[in-house]
């Protein structure tokens, strides 16, 4: 008899709470041997009470061997770490300092939405200054100006 995914997750949850094979089998309504075999193949065997504080892989739930030194591991292997990162990508919201466009990036700190904006902000040219001056003369907001120019203009216009 095969165990479906819901039953597997129930077994895992009860086992991690410290339940024994017989008690899990009674709760779920399947044989003790099925529970025991599933637990043995998924590193959930041993005394139920000993599983409560064992560190588990964030991806597959297998027990992680605790080493006496170093930081605490979150994954049992690099393969699990990659699978988890692909399944749950962490994206951060940013605003481009050059064009002001909102964008997402996996980096915690990002200033530009693209390389073109980086180049324009970093390497400002004289032609661009003339364009800014035209906008100032028209008393219109300056689009696509570097942040330091915008701050300078705002400082001048506020006075």
N, CA, C and O of each residue as an XYZ file, in Angstrom:
636
protein
N       0.843     -1.185      0.000
C       0.000      0.000      0.000
C       0.888      1.248      0.000
O       1.798      1.370      0.820
N       0.621      2.155     -0.909
C       1.407      3.387     -1.007
C       0.810      4.462     -0.098
O      -0.398      4.507      0.131
N       1.671      5.304      0.399
C       1.243      6.396      1.279
C       1.191      7.674      0.447
O       2.146      8.006     -0.254
N       0.068      8.389      0.531
C      -0.036      9.631     -0.245
C       0.707     10.774      0.456
O       1.147     10.637      1.598
N       0.836     11.888     -0.242
C       1.627     13.017      0.267
C       1.044     13.610      1.550
O       1.790     14.008      2.445
N      -0.266     13.669      1.638
C      -0.890     14.232      2.839
C      -0.571     13.360      4.054
O      -0.253     13.869      5.129
N      -0.658     12.054      3.872
C      -0.352     11.136      4.970
C       1.115     11.250      5.364
O       1.452     11.212      6.548
N       1.987     11.390      4.367
C       3.415     11.547      4.660
C       3.669     12.792      5.500
O       4.438     12.759      6.460
N       3.019     13.880      5.131
C       3.233     15.113      5.897
C       2.662     14.986      7.308
O       3.228     15.532      8.255
N       1.548     14.272      7.454
C       0.985     14.048      8.790
C       1.929     13.201      9.637
O       2.156     13.493     10.811
N       2.477     12.150      9.028
C       3.421     11.288      9.757
C       4.625     12.107     10.205
O       5.051     12.022     11.356
N       5.168     12.902      9.287
C       6.345     13.717      9.605
C       6.038     14.686     10.754
O       6.832     14.824     11.684
N       4.892     15.349     10.681
C       4.531     16.325     11.713
C       4.369     15.649     13.074
O       4.876     16.142     14.081
N       3.666     14.528     13.101
C       3.458     13.827     14.370
C       4.771     13.264     14.910
O       5.014     13.282     16.116
N       5.600     12.772     14.020
C       6.881     12.202     14.442
C       7.779     13.279     15.047
O       8.467     13.043     16.040
N       7.762     14.454     14.439
C       8.588     15.543     14.954
C       8.040     16.113     16.263
O       8.742     16.831     16.976
N       6.794     15.792     16.572
C       6.228     16.190     17.863
C       6.569     15.176     18.952
O       6.255     15.385     20.124
N       7.218     14.072     18.556
C       7.649     13.083     19.532
C       6.760     11.859     19.622
O       6.949     11.035     20.517
N       5.801     11.714     18.730
C       4.899     10.565     18.757
C       5.637      9.299     18.324
O       6.569      9.359     17.522
N       5.216      8.160     18.856
C       5.769      6.868     18.471
C       5.026      6.302     17.270
O       4.004      6.841     16.846
N       5.559      5.191     16.722
C       4.961      4.590     15.528
C       3.514      4.164     15.774
O       2.637      4.432     14.952
N       3.266      3.499     16.903
C       1.929      2.980     17.193
C       0.918      4.114     17.352
O      -0.206      4.026     16.858
N       1.322      5.170     18.037
C       0.408      6.286     18.264
C       0.089      7.003     16.942
O      -1.047      7.416     16.711
N       1.097      7.144     16.088
C       0.875      7.770     14.778
C      -0.068      6.910     13.944
O      -0.995      7.418     13.312
N       0.178      5.603     13.951
C      -0.668      4.687     13.182
C      -2.117      4.773     13.654
O      -3.039      4.764     12.838
N      -2.318      4.857     14.960
C      -3.672      4.981     15.500
C      -4.324      6.304     15.120
O      -5.518      6.345     14.823
N      -3.553      7.378     15.126
C      -4.084      8.707     14.778
C      -4.509      8.776     13.313
O      -5.569      9.307     12.982
N      -3.662      8.229     12.447
C      -3.906      8.355     11.009
C      -4.806      7.238     10.482
O      -5.577      7.441      9.544
N      -4.702      6.070     11.089
C      -5.538      4.952     10.657
C      -4.854      4.053      9.640
O      -5.515      3.484      8.771
N      -3.532      3.920      9.740
C      -2.799      2.990      8.882
C      -1.986      2.065      9.780
O      -1.933      2.262     10.994
N      -1.356      1.064      9.190
C      -0.629      0.090     10.011
C       0.666      0.692     10.567
O       1.255      1.608      9.992
N       1.079      0.138     11.704
C       2.303      0.589     12.354
C       3.515      0.338     11.466
O       4.452      1.135     11.442
N       3.489     -0.774     10.737
C       4.621     -1.111      9.871
C       4.800     -0.090      8.744
O       5.928      0.248      8.386
N       3.698      0.397      8.189
C       3.808      1.432      7.151
C       4.442      2.702      7.723
O       5.292      3.329      7.090
N       4.017      3.062      8.914
C       4.572      4.255      9.564
C       6.058      4.051      9.832
O       6.872      4.930      9.546
N       6.410      2.896     10.380
C       7.806      2.607     10.709
C       8.676      2.602      9.456
O       9.766      3.173      9.456
N       8.204      1.966      8.396
C       8.985      1.918      7.152
C       9.179      3.315      6.564
O      10.266      3.657      6.099
N       8.126      4.108      6.589
C       8.257      5.480      6.079
C       9.269      6.266      6.917
O      10.116      6.977      6.376
N       9.172      6.130      8.225
C      10.075      6.866      9.112
C      11.526      6.429      8.921
O      12.430      7.265      8.932
N      11.751      5.150      8.750
C      13.123      4.662      8.566
C      13.724      5.153      7.251
O      14.907      5.488      7.200
N      12.928      5.197      6.200
C      13.457      5.641      4.904
C      13.643      7.151      4.836
O      14.328      7.646      3.940
N      13.045      7.890      5.766
C      13.143      9.350      5.744
C      13.839      9.918      6.976
O      13.592     11.057      7.372
N      14.701      9.121      7.568
C      15.528      9.533      8.713
C      14.695     10.052      9.883
O      15.075     11.015     10.550
N      13.559      9.406     10.124
C      12.720      9.766     11.263
C      12.642      8.624     12.266
O      11.747      8.589     13.110
N      13.590      7.684     12.170
C      13.546      6.532     13.063
C      14.220      6.855     14.389
O      14.802      7.926     14.560
N      14.133      5.924     15.316
C      14.669      6.130     16.655
C      13.548      6.483     17.610
O      12.370      6.381     17.267
N      13.917      6.897     18.803
C      12.903      7.294     19.777
C      12.239      8.589     19.331
O      12.910      9.525     18.896
N      10.943      8.633     19.442
C      10.212      9.826     19.025
C      10.613     11.059     19.812
O      10.665     12.159     19.263
N      10.896     10.882     21.089
C      11.264     12.030     21.919
C      12.629     12.595     21.537
O      12.905     13.767     21.791
N      13.485     11.774     20.929
C      14.813     12.266     20.544
C      14.765     13.102     19.263
O      15.755     13.746     18.914
N      13.638     13.101     18.564
C      13.518     13.842     17.302
C      13.046     15.275     17.494
O      13.069     16.067     16.552
N      12.624     15.611     18.684
C      12.008     16.918     18.895
C      12.994     18.060     18.671
O      12.649     19.026     17.991
N      14.196     17.986     19.212
C      15.145     19.092     19.118
C      16.254     18.868     18.096
O      17.268     19.565     18.122
N      16.075     17.924     17.217
C      17.085     17.650     16.200
C      16.923     18.657     15.066
O      15.816     18.832     14.556
N      18.014     19.328     14.658
C      17.892     20.265     13.534
C      17.544     19.527     12.246
O      18.074     18.451     11.968
N      16.653     20.116     11.476
C      16.151     19.504     10.249
C      16.480     20.367      9.047
O      16.603     21.587      9.158
N      16.620     19.727      7.907
C      16.862     20.421      6.642
C      15.628     21.254      6.296
O      14.502     20.764      6.388
N      15.831     22.495      5.903
C      14.717     23.387      5.571
C      13.998     22.945      4.306
O      12.846     23.321      4.087
N      14.660     22.151      3.470
C      14.051     21.723      2.216
C      13.373     20.367      2.336
O      12.184     20.243      2.042
N      14.110     19.352      2.763
C      13.559     17.993      2.749
C      13.148     17.481      4.125
O      12.403     16.505      4.214
N      13.608     18.108      5.188
C      13.215     17.706      6.533
C      14.070     16.620      7.155
O      13.777     16.172      8.264
N      15.118     16.185      6.475
C      15.990     15.162      7.047
C      16.788     15.748      8.211
O      17.047     16.950      8.268
N      17.164     14.880      9.125
C      17.963     15.321     10.264
C      19.348     15.748      9.781
O      19.939     15.115      8.907
N      19.846     16.824     10.362
C      21.164     17.335      9.998
C      22.135     16.982     11.111
O      21.851     17.177     12.293
N      23.280     16.462     10.715
C      24.309     16.118     11.690
C      24.874     17.403     12.292
O      25.300     18.302     11.566
N      24.876     17.484     13.604
C      25.360     18.681     14.291
C      26.854     18.523     14.545
O      27.293     17.565     15.180
N      27.623     19.478     14.040
C      29.066     19.462     14.265
C      29.381     20.341     15.470
O      28.683     21.325     15.718
N      30.422     19.998     16.218
C      30.706     20.758     17.441
C      31.161     22.199     17.193
O      31.009     23.053     18.066
N      31.711     22.471     16.023
C      32.168     23.832     15.731
C      31.496     24.346     14.467
O      30.926     23.580     13.690
N      31.573     25.638     14.281
C      30.999     26.245     13.085
C      29.560     26.664     13.311
O      28.975     26.417     14.366
N      29.010     27.300     12.303
C      27.637     27.772     12.452
C      26.637     26.661     12.141
O      26.968     25.655     11.513
N      25.430     26.871     12.590
C      24.375     25.879     12.439
C      23.970     25.762     10.971
O      23.735     26.772     10.308
N      23.890     24.551     10.473
C      23.515     24.323      9.086
C      21.999     24.340      8.936
O      21.271     23.921      9.836
N      21.533     24.828      7.791
C      20.101     24.869      7.517
C      19.673     23.776      6.551
O      18.500     23.404      6.509
N      20.618     23.262      5.779
C      20.302     22.287      4.736
C      21.221     21.081      4.886
O      22.346     21.191      5.373
N      20.716     19.930      4.456
C      21.510     18.711      4.587
C      22.567     18.604      3.488
O      23.561     17.896      3.654
N      22.361     19.298      2.372
C      23.324     19.235      1.270
C      23.204     20.481      0.401
O      22.260     21.260      0.531
N      24.180     20.652     -0.486
C      24.124     21.770     -1.430
C      22.940     21.616     -2.379
O      22.323     22.603     -2.780
N      22.633     20.384     -2.729
C      21.501     20.122     -3.619
C      20.203     20.632     -2.997
O      19.405     21.283     -3.671
N      19.992     20.341     -1.721
C      18.788     20.815     -1.023
C      18.781     22.338     -0.922
O      17.735     22.968     -1.075
N      19.934     22.921     -0.668
C      20.015     24.381     -0.562
C      19.624     25.031     -1.886
O      18.872     26.005     -1.907
N      20.139     24.486     -2.993
C      19.806     25.033     -4.311
C      18.321     24.853     -4.630
O      17.683     25.758     -5.169
N      17.779     23.690     -4.298
C      16.355     23.446     -4.544
C      15.498     24.431     -3.763
O      14.529     24.971     -4.297
N      15.848     24.667     -2.505
C      15.061     25.575     -1.676
C      15.161     27.008     -2.197
O      14.160     27.723     -2.235
N      16.361     27.431     -2.599
C      16.535     28.794     -3.096
C      15.803     29.014     -4.411
O      15.295     30.107     -4.659
N      15.741     27.993     -5.256
C      14.996     28.113     -6.511
C      13.493     28.153     -6.253
O      12.756     28.857     -6.943
N      13.048     27.398     -5.262
C      11.617     27.336     -4.961
C      11.130     28.599     -4.249
O       9.980     29.000     -4.422
N      11.985     29.219     -3.460
C      11.590     30.411     -2.705
C      12.598     31.535     -2.922
O      13.406     31.816     -2.038
N      12.562     32.180     -4.089
C      13.526     33.262     -4.329
C      13.212     34.471     -3.450
O      12.052     34.841     -3.264
N      14.248     35.064     -2.926
C      14.100     36.232     -2.067
C      14.399     37.471     -2.902
O      15.539     37.684     -3.313
N      13.386     38.281     -3.151
C      13.548     39.478     -3.974
C      13.304     40.716     -3.114
O      12.439     40.722     -2.238
N      14.077     41.752     -3.380
C      13.972     43.005     -2.636
C      13.500     44.112     -3.577
O      13.887     44.158     -4.745
N      12.665     44.992     -3.056
C      12.162     46.132     -3.826
C      13.167     47.282     -3.751
O      13.689     47.588     -2.678
N      13.432     47.909     -4.883
C      14.357     49.039     -4.944
C      13.785     50.113     -5.854
O      12.844     49.875     -6.612
N      14.367     51.289     -5.765
C      14.034     52.394     -6.647
C      15.337     52.871     -7.283
O      16.313     53.137     -6.582
N      15.350     52.977     -8.594
C      16.557     53.384     -9.320
C      16.890     54.835     -8.974
O      16.023     55.707     -9.034
N      18.143     55.088     -8.613
C      18.537     56.446     -8.236
C      18.631     57.367     -9.446
O      18.626     58.588     -9.293
N      18.717     56.802    -10.637
C      18.827     57.640    -11.827
C      17.458     57.953    -12.426
O      17.091     59.119    -12.567
N      16.711     56.920    -12.774
C      15.434     57.156    -13.458
C      14.227     57.104    -12.521
O      13.134     57.525    -12.900
N      14.415     56.597    -11.314
C      13.325     56.554    -10.349
C      12.387     55.369    -10.510
O      11.411     55.246     -9.770
N      12.669     54.499    -11.466
C      11.807     53.345    -11.719
C      11.928     52.329    -10.580
O      13.020     52.101    -10.060
N      10.811     51.727    -10.201
C      10.804     50.676     -9.181
C      11.221     49.363     -9.840
O      10.791     49.055    -10.951
N      12.071     48.584     -9.141
C      12.495     47.296     -9.671
C      12.795     46.343     -8.525
O      12.998     46.768     -7.387
N      12.820     45.055     -8.835
C      13.144     44.045     -7.832
C      14.478     43.408     -8.181
O      14.849     43.289     -9.348
N      15.186     43.003     -7.136
C      16.495     42.401     -7.321
C      16.762     41.445     -6.166
O      16.274     41.668     -5.058
N      17.530     40.381     -6.407
C      17.874     39.501     -5.292
C      18.877     40.143     -4.326
O      19.057     39.658     -3.209
N      19.523     41.219     -4.749
C      20.493     41.901     -3.892
C      19.769     42.735     -2.835
O      18.718     43.316     -3.106
N      20.333     42.789     -1.642
C      19.724     43.598     -0.586
C      19.877     45.083     -0.878
O      18.993     45.878     -0.558
N      20.991     45.455     -1.482
C      21.252     46.853     -1.805
C      21.498     46.953     -3.305
O      22.447     46.361     -3.819
N      20.659     47.691     -4.002
C      20.830     47.919     -5.434
C      20.425     49.357     -5.731
O      19.376     49.819     -5.281
N      21.256     50.057     -6.487
C      20.987     51.464     -6.759
C      20.374     51.697     -8.132
O      19.623     52.654     -8.322
N      20.686     50.834     -9.085
C      20.278     51.086    -10.465
C      19.477     49.914    -11.015
O      19.715     48.757    -10.670
N      18.519     50.244    -11.882
C      17.689     49.199    -12.478
C      18.403     48.507    -13.637
O      18.102     47.354    -13.949
N      19.341     49.195    -14.275
C      20.069     48.604    -15.395
C      21.453     49.252    -15.505
O      21.750     50.239    -14.831
N      22.271     48.687    -16.351
C      23.627     49.199    -16.510
C      23.626     50.571    -17.179
O      24.493     51.401    -16.903
N      22.666     50.807    -18.044
C      22.580     52.107    -18.716
C      22.363     53.227    -17.693
O      22.989     54.283    -17.780
N      21.480     52.992    -16.733
C      21.240     53.998    -15.690
C      22.500     54.213    -14.849
O      22.804     55.339    -14.455
N      23.220     53.141    -14.579
C      24.472     53.268    -13.834
C      25.450     54.156    -14.591
O      26.055     55.057    -14.010
N      25.605     53.903    -15.881
C      26.548     54.687    -16.684
C      26.140     56.155    -16.752
O      26.979     57.045    -16.615
N      24.859     56.401    -16.961
C      24.391     57.786    -17.068
C      24.572     58.535    -15.746
O      24.918     59.716    -15.737
N      24.338     57.844    -14.642
C      24.474     58.491    -13.340
C      25.945     58.685    -12.965
O      26.313     59.695    -12.366
N      26.751     57.738    -13.314
C      28.163     57.772    -12.921
C      28.995     58.687    -13.817
O      29.887     59.389    -13.341
N      28.701     58.673    -15.099
C      29.517     59.418    -16.056
C      28.660     60.474    -16.752
O      28.327     60.332    -17.928
N      28.318     61.497    -16.049
C      27.469     62.585    -16.529
C      28.228     63.405    -17.569
O      29.405     63.704    -17.371
N      27.567     63.780    -18.691
C      28.229     64.502    -19.777
C      27.732     65.946    -19.871
O      26.693     66.297    -19.310
N      28.488     66.768    -20.584
C      28.134     68.183    -20.732
C      26.815     68.358    -21.477
O      26.045     69.272    -21.179
N      26.552     67.475    -22.451
C      25.290     67.581    -23.193
C      24.104     67.415    -22.244
O      23.063     68.052    -22.406
N      24.283     66.557    -21.264
C      23.214     66.325    -20.301
C      22.989     67.559    -19.429
O      21.855     67.847    -19.046
N      24.043     68.276    -19.117
C      23.923     69.488    -18.311
C      23.094     70.527    -19.064
O      22.274     71.225    -18.468
N      23.310     70.626    -20.369
C      22.534     71.569    -21.173
C      21.050     71.201    -21.153
O      20.188     72.076    -21.076
N      20.763     69.915    -21.222
C      19.378     69.462    -21.169
C      18.750     69.848    -19.823
O      17.608     70.304    -19.776
N      19.494     69.665    -18.742
C      18.997     70.016    -17.415
C      18.728     71.514    -17.340
O      17.711     71.939    -16.791
N      19.624     72.302    -17.883
C      19.449     73.759    -17.857
C      18.176     74.168    -18.608
O      17.472     75.085    -18.186
N      17.886     73.487    -19.719
C      16.661     73.785    -20.472
C      15.425     73.509    -19.622
O      14.470     74.287    -19.637
N      15.443     72.412    -18.889
C      14.303     72.084    -18.025
C      14.166     73.104    -16.896
O      13.054     73.477    -16.523
N      15.291     73.549    -16.358
C      15.248     74.538    -15.276
C      14.682     75.854    -15.795
O      13.884     76.497    -15.114
N      15.089     76.259    -16.996
C      14.581     77.502    -17.580
C      13.076     77.426    -17.812
O      12.367     78.419    -17.650
N      12.586     76.238    -18.195
C      11.148     76.050    -18.421
C      10.393     75.843    -17.109
O       9.163     75.798    -17.092
N      11.147     75.715    -16.001
C      10.595     75.435    -14.679
C       9.789     74.133    -14.668
O       8.707     74.057    -14.086
N      10.339     73.129    -15.318
C       9.740     71.792    -15.354
C      10.623     70.837    -14.558
O      11.821     71.078    -14.411
N      10.038     69.756    -14.045
C      10.878     68.781    -13.339
C      11.866     68.120    -14.300
O      11.546     67.855    -15.459
N      13.049     67.866    -13.804
C      14.110     67.301    -14.640
C      14.012     65.775    -14.607
O      14.205     65.167    -13.554
N      13.713     65.149    -15.757
C      13.675     63.685    -15.777
C      15.079     63.117    -15.976
O      15.933     63.749    -16.597
N      15.298     61.954    -15.459
C      16.542     61.213    -15.683
C      17.804     62.013    -15.375
O      18.742     62.039    -16.172
N      17.818     62.641    -14.254
C      19.028     63.337    -13.812
C      19.612     62.563    -12.641
O      18.870     61.940    -11.881
N      20.917     62.594    -12.487
C      21.514     61.901    -11.345
C      20.989     62.463    -10.029
O      20.528     63.602     -9.954
N      21.072     61.643     -9.012
C      20.568     62.044     -7.706
C      21.222     63.307     -7.186
O      20.547     64.148     -6.592
N      22.524     63.462     -7.394
C      23.205     64.646     -6.866
C      22.753     65.908     -7.588
O      22.729     66.984     -6.991
N      22.390     65.791     -8.878
C      21.873     66.945     -9.623
C      20.483     67.311     -9.096
O      20.169     68.485     -8.903
N      19.654     66.282     -8.865
C      18.305     66.539     -8.350
C      18.369     67.229     -6.992
O      17.608     68.160     -6.730
N      19.277     66.775     -6.126
C      19.422     67.403     -4.815
C      19.891     68.849     -4.961
O      19.417     69.737     -4.253
N      20.813     69.073     -5.870
C      21.322     70.418     -6.107
C      20.212     71.328     -6.621
O      20.062     72.458     -6.155
N      19.440     70.838     -7.575
C      18.342     71.628     -8.146
C      17.293     71.923     -7.081
O      16.816     73.052     -6.967
N      16.938     70.913     -6.307
C      15.945     71.121     -5.252
C      16.434     72.137     -4.230
O      15.647     72.931     -3.716
N      17.718     72.116     -3.936
C      18.282     73.084     -2.998
C      18.218     74.495     -3.550
O      17.943     75.441     -2.812
N      18.467     74.641     -4.836
C      18.438     75.961     -5.470
C      17.004     76.466     -5.580
O      16.732     77.633     -5.299
N      16.089     75.590     -5.987
C      14.706     76.005     -6.191
C      13.980     76.274     -4.878
O      13.034     77.060     -4.844
N      14.416     75.627     -3.794
C      13.762     75.830     -2.503
C      14.104     77.188     -1.895
O      13.341     77.706     -1.080
N      15.224     77.762     -2.275
C      15.662     79.027     -1.669
C      14.877     80.206     -2.138
O      15.137     81.331     -1.711
